[in-house]
Amino acid sequence: MILRIARWLFQLPGRLFGMVFSRRLTTFIFFMLVALGAIAVKRYLRTDPQAEPLSPAAQPHYDIQRDVSPREARGQCGGPLHDNQGSPWPDSAGYLRQPDAQERGRTQRITLDNQHNAFAVRVKLSSAENPQYVADLFIPAAASFSIQTSAAERYVMKVKNIQSGCSYRSQPFALASDHNWRLPISLHSHGKVQFQAIDAGQF
């Protein structure tokens, strides 16, 4: 009995300290895990801040007033044209060559409108059925000119950009009454009259 009591007293400090140390070890491990978690979160926030959602890069916007042919873009049209084959360009819109005498019949007044362009143009207007020119004109930038001509079902128009030297030819087109007999000279691909680039010899 005495031996059992002595053994119990001898083991008591170890049991007491064992419980204390066991609880302290558990607490220590818990706080270590919390600290490691806090460090990991802090590192993640530093290396990967709140990023904005990815979006496609904004495409540059170019305010192009009109389409240009590849030759014009490369500057191979010989412009600017400082004169008309040795003759100076007129100061105002008008005929470069007086039209031939027209046959009697129904006529109509057509206004060739260059008011939306920043360059002067030379215009040759003809009937699609008759290649003879109805008009050969010079129109300065931001100007217009009206002609009186025999009515035709379809027209073909050639335009030379005096600034670049490039030439264009339209597809045959009809001038309907809803145009108010006003024909804008627009080299845009989305214009009412479609143009294609031609060589200087075809002008």
BAPALO-345637 format. One record per residue (C-alpha): x, y, z; residue in one letter; chain. Coordinates in Angstrom, 1 decimal, always signed. Layout:
# residues N
SITE      px      py      pz  residu  chaine
SITE       X       Y       Z       a       A
...
***
This chain:
# residues 203
SITE      px      py      pz  residu  chaine
SITE    +0.0    +0.0    +0.0       m       A
SITE    +2.7    +2.4    +1.0       i       A
SITE    +4.6    +1.4    -2.2       l       A
SITE    +1.5    +2.1    -4.3       r       A
SITE    +1.1    +5.6    -2.7       i       A
SITE    +4.7    +6.4    -3.2       a       A
SITE    +4.5    +5.3    -6.9       r       A
SITE    +1.4    +7.5    -7.4       w       A
SITE    +3.1   +10.5    -5.8       l       A
SITE    +6.1    +9.9    -7.9       f       A
SITE    +4.0    +9.9   -11.1       q       A
SITE    +1.8   +12.8   -10.2       l       A
SITE    +4.2   +15.6   -11.3       p       A
SITE    +4.6   +14.0   -14.7       g       A
SITE    +0.9   +13.6   -15.2       r       A
SITE    +0.2   +17.2   -14.2       l       A
SITE    +3.0   +18.7   -16.3       f       A
SITE    +2.0   +16.3   -19.2       g       A
SITE    -1.5   +17.7   -19.4       m       A
SITE    -0.3   +21.2   -19.2       v       A
SITE    +2.3   +20.7   -21.9       f       A
SITE    -0.1   +18.8   -24.1       s       A
SITE    -2.6   +21.7   -24.0       r       A
SITE    +0.1   +24.3   -24.6       r       A
SITE    +1.4   +22.3   -27.5       l       A
SITE    -2.1   +22.2   -29.1       t       A
SITE    -2.6   +25.9   -28.5       t       A
SITE    +0.8   +26.6   -30.0       f       A
SITE    +0.1   +24.6   -33.1       i       A
SITE    -3.3   +26.3   -33.6       f       A
SITE    -1.7   +29.8   -33.4       f       A
SITE    +1.1   +28.7   -35.7       m       A
SITE    -1.4   +27.6   -38.3       l       A
SITE    -3.4   +30.9   -38.0       v       A
SITE    -0.1   +32.9   -38.4       a       A
SITE    +0.9   +30.8   -41.5       l       A
SITE    -2.6   +31.4   -43.0       g       A
SITE    -2.4   +35.2   -42.4       a       A
SITE    +1.1   +35.3   -44.1       i       A
SITE    -0.2   +33.3   -47.1       a       A
SITE    -3.2   +35.6   -47.5       v       A
SITE    -1.0   +38.7   -47.3       k       A
SITE    +1.4   +37.3   -49.9       r       A
SITE    -1.5   +36.5   -52.2       y       A
SITE    -2.9   +40.0   -51.9       l       A
SITE    +0.5   +41.5   -52.7       r       A
SITE    +1.2   +39.4   -55.7       t       A
SITE    -2.3   +39.3   -57.1       d       A
SITE    -4.2   +42.5   -56.4       p       A
SITE    -7.8   +42.9   -57.3       q       A
SITE    -7.4   +42.8   -61.0       a       A
SITE    -9.9   +44.3   -63.4       e       A
SITE   -11.6   +41.8   -65.7       p       A
SITE    -9.7   +41.2   -68.9       l       A
SITE   -11.2   +43.0   -71.9       s       A
SITE   -10.1   +43.2   -75.5       p       A
SITE    -7.7   +46.0   -76.2       a       A
SITE    -9.4   +49.1   -77.6       a       A
SITE    -8.8   +49.5   -81.3       q       A
SITE    -7.5   +52.8   -82.5       p       A
SITE   -10.1   +54.9   -84.2       h       A
SITE    -9.1   +56.7   -87.4       y       A
SITE   -11.3   +59.5   -88.7       d       A
SITE   -11.0   +58.7   -92.4       i       A
SITE   -13.1   +61.1   -94.5       q       A
SITE   -12.9   +58.9   -97.6       r       A
SITE   -11.5   +55.7   -98.9       d       A
SITE    -8.2   +55.8  -100.9       v       A
SITE    -6.9   +53.5  -103.5       s       A
SITE    -3.7   +51.6  -102.8       p       A
SITE    -1.8   +53.7  -105.4       r       A
SITE    -3.0   +56.9  -103.8       e       A
SITE    -2.0   +55.6  -100.3       a       A
SITE    +1.5   +55.0  -101.7       r       A
SITE    +1.6   +58.4  -103.3       g       A
SITE    +2.1   +57.0  -106.9       q       A
SITE    -0.6   +59.1  -108.7       c       A
SITE    +1.8   +62.0  -109.4       g       A
SITE    -0.1   +64.6  -107.3       g       A
SITE    -0.5   +67.3  -106.6       p       A
SITE    -1.3   +68.5  -110.1       l       A
SITE    -0.3   +72.1  -110.3       h       A
SITE    -1.7   +72.8  -113.7       d       A
SITE    -3.9   +71.3  -116.4       n       A
SITE    -1.3   +70.2  -119.0       q       A
SITE    +0.4   +73.6  -118.9       g       A
SITE    -2.7   +75.7  -118.3       s       A
SITE    -3.4   +77.0  -114.9       p       A
SITE    -6.4   +75.7  -113.0       w       A
SITE    -9.3   +78.2  -112.9       p       A
SITE    -9.9   +80.2  -109.8       d       A
SITE   -13.6   +79.1  -109.7       s       A
SITE   -15.7   +76.2  -110.8       a       A
SITE   -16.4   +76.0  -114.5       g       A
SITE   -16.0   +74.3  -117.8       y       A
SITE   -12.5   +73.2  -118.9       l       A
SITE   -13.9   +72.5  -122.3       r       A
SITE   -17.2   +73.8  -123.6       q       A
SITE   -19.6   +70.9  -124.3       p       A
SITE   -20.5   +70.0  -127.9       d       A
SITE   -23.8   +71.2  -129.3       a       A
SITE   -26.5   +69.0  -127.8       q       A
SITE   -29.5   +67.6  -129.7       e       A
SITE   -32.8   +69.2  -129.0       r       A
SITE   -34.9   +67.4  -126.6       g       A
SITE   -35.6   +67.1  -122.9       r       A
SITE   -32.9   +68.6  -120.8       t       A
SITE   -32.3   +68.7  -117.1       q       A
SITE   -30.2   +70.7  -114.7       r       A
SITE   -27.6   +68.8  -112.7       i       A
SITE   -25.5   +70.2  -109.8       t       A
SITE   -22.2   +68.5  -109.3       l       A
SITE   -21.5   +68.9  -105.5       d       A
SITE   -17.9   +68.9  -104.2       n       A
SITE   -18.8   +70.8  -101.0       q       A
SITE   -17.8   +67.9   -98.7       h       A
SITE   -14.3   +67.4  -100.1       n       A
SITE   -11.2   +69.3   -99.1       a       A
SITE    -9.6   +68.8  -102.5       f       A
SITE   -10.4   +70.2  -106.0       a       A
SITE   -11.5   +67.8  -108.7       v       A
SITE   -11.7   +67.6  -112.4       r       A
SITE   -15.0   +65.9  -113.5       v       A
SITE   -15.9   +64.3  -116.8       k       A
SITE   -19.6   +63.4  -117.1       l       A
SITE   -20.9   +61.4  -120.0       s       A
SITE   -23.9   +59.3  -120.9       s       A
SITE   -23.6   +55.6  -120.4       a       A
SITE   -25.2   +55.0  -123.8       e       A
SITE   -23.1   +57.7  -125.6       n       A
SITE   -19.4   +58.0  -124.7       p       A
SITE   -19.3   +61.6  -125.8       q       A
SITE   -18.7   +63.8  -122.8       y       A
SITE   -21.6   +65.8  -121.5       v       A
SITE   -19.3   +68.0  -119.4       a       A
SITE   -15.6   +68.5  -118.6       d       A
SITE   -15.4   +70.6  -115.4       l       A
SITE   -13.1   +71.9  -112.8       f       A
SITE   -14.6   +72.2  -109.3       i       A
SITE   -12.6   +73.6  -106.4       p       A
SITE   -12.7   +72.2  -102.9       a       A
SITE   -15.9   +72.9  -101.0       a       A
SITE   -17.7   +74.1  -104.2       a       A
SITE   -20.3   +73.0  -106.6       s       A
SITE   -21.3   +73.7  -110.2       f       A
SITE   -24.5   +73.3  -112.1       s       A
SITE   -24.9   +72.2  -115.8       i       A
SITE   -27.8   +72.0  -118.2       q       A
SITE   -27.6   +68.8  -120.2       t       A
SITE   -29.7   +66.5  -122.2       s       A
SITE   -31.6   +64.0  -120.0       a       A
SITE   -30.0   +60.6  -120.0       a       A
SITE   -31.2   +57.3  -118.5       e       A
SITE   -27.7   +56.5  -117.1       r       A
SITE   -24.5   +58.5  -116.6       y       A
SITE   -20.8   +57.7  -116.1       v       A
SITE   -18.6   +60.1  -114.1       m       A
SITE   -14.8   +60.2  -114.0       k       A
SITE   -13.2   +62.2  -111.2       v       A
SITE    -9.6   +63.2  -110.9       k       A
SITE    -8.4   +64.3  -107.4       n       A
SITE    -6.2   +67.3  -108.1       i       A
SITE    -4.4   +67.0  -104.8       q       A
SITE    -3.3   +63.3  -105.2       s       A
SITE    -3.5   +63.0  -108.9       g       A
SITE    -5.5   +59.8  -108.7       c       A
SITE    -8.4   +59.1  -111.1       s       A
SITE   -11.7   +57.3  -110.6       y       A
SITE   -14.5   +56.0  -112.7       r       A
SITE   -18.0   +55.4  -111.6       s       A
SITE   -20.3   +52.5  -112.4       q       A
SITE   -23.2   +53.6  -114.7       p       A
SITE   -25.8   +55.2  -112.5       f       A
SITE   -29.3   +56.7  -112.9       a       A
SITE   -30.0   +60.1  -111.6       l       A
SITE   -33.4   +59.8  -110.1       a       A
SITE   -35.7   +62.7  -109.2       s       A
SITE   -35.3   +61.9  -105.5       d       A
SITE   -31.7   +63.2  -105.9       h       A
SITE   -33.1   +66.6  -106.6       n       A
SITE   -30.8   +66.5  -109.6       w       A
SITE   -27.9   +67.0  -107.2       r       A
SITE   -25.0   +64.7  -107.5       l       A
SITE   -22.5   +64.6  -104.6       p       A
SITE   -18.9   +63.8  -105.6       i       A
SITE   -18.1   +61.3  -102.9       s       A
SITE   -15.3   +58.7  -103.2       l       A
SITE   -16.5   +56.8  -100.2       h       A
SITE   -17.2   +53.2  -100.8       s       A
SITE   -20.6   +53.6   -99.2       h       A
SITE   -21.6   +56.5  -101.4       g       A
SITE   -24.6   +56.4  -103.6       k       A
SITE   -22.3   +56.3  -106.7       v       A
SITE   -19.7   +53.5  -106.6       q       A
SITE   -16.2   +54.4  -107.9       f       A
SITE   -13.1   +52.4  -108.9       q       A
SITE    -9.6   +53.6  -109.4       a       A
SITE    -8.3   +53.9  -112.9       i       A
SITE    -5.0   +54.8  -114.6       d       A
SITE    -4.4   +58.3  -115.7       a       A
SITE    -4.5   +57.1  -119.4       g       A
SITE    -8.1   +55.9  -118.8       q       A
SITE    -9.2   +59.3  -117.6       f       A
***
